[in-house]
Amino acid sequence: MSIQNLISEDIKKAMLAREVDKLAALRSVKSAILLEASKDGSSEISDDIALKIIIKLVKQRKDSAQIYKEQNRPDLESDELKQLKYLEFYLPEQLSNDEIETIVNKIIVDNNASSMKDMGRVMGLASKVLSGKADGKLIAQIVKEKLS
């Protein structure tokens, strides 16, 4: 079953179970997916694109929760974190720091990267390999540590 169909089925289940936070999170994903699908006139999108949309929405939720925390708005922060929990279900399992470091080290060795001048090239390759499996900020932090 595609991610798009899974989201639709989970929306129906959330409606029946009256899960307000889950329903809000899933509707935001469905809306973003439909918007993306309408760009090329089709009704279906690939799972890769759907995954990228979910990753983007997860990042937005994390950033919003952080902002609400800084502004001392625990009610809004709580809403974002609840929705975040439901969205993370659709992401692949996240890699540990050690696993990310191992992959980054291999990319650095394979491409003879040795200085910060190579960071862009290494980040591009690492982001492609680790897409959906690790946070971009964490990848950048590890690459920066290894190249400096």
RAKA-V861949 format. One line per field, one symbol per residue. ss: DSSP state (A for helix, B for strand, O for the rest). phi: phi as a letter, one per 40 degrees, with the letter a starting at -180 (. if undefined). burial: I if it has 16 or more other ideal C-beta (glycine too) atoms within 10 Angstrom, else O. Layout:
ss = ???
phi = ???
burial = ???
This chain:
ss = OOAAAAAAAAAAAAAAAOOAAAAAAAAAAAAAAAAAAAAOOOOOOOAAAAAAAAAAAAAAAAAAAAAAAAOOOAAAAAAAAAAAAAAAOOOOOOOOAAAAAAAAAAAAAAOOOOOAAAAAAAAAAAAAAOOOOOOAAAAAAAAAAAAO
phi = .ccccccccccccccccfcccccccccccccccccccccbgcbbbcccccccccdccccccccccccccccfbcccccdccccddcccdcccdcccdcccccccdcccccbfcbacccccccccccccccdgbacdcccccccccccc
burial = OOIIOOIOOIIOOIOOOOIOIIIOIIOIIIOIIOOOIOOOOOOOIOOOOIIIIIIOIIOIIIOIIOOIOOOOOOOOIOIIIIIIOIIOOIOOOOIOOOOIOOIIOOIIOOOOIOOOOOIOOIIOIIOOOIOOIIIOOOIOOIIOOOIO
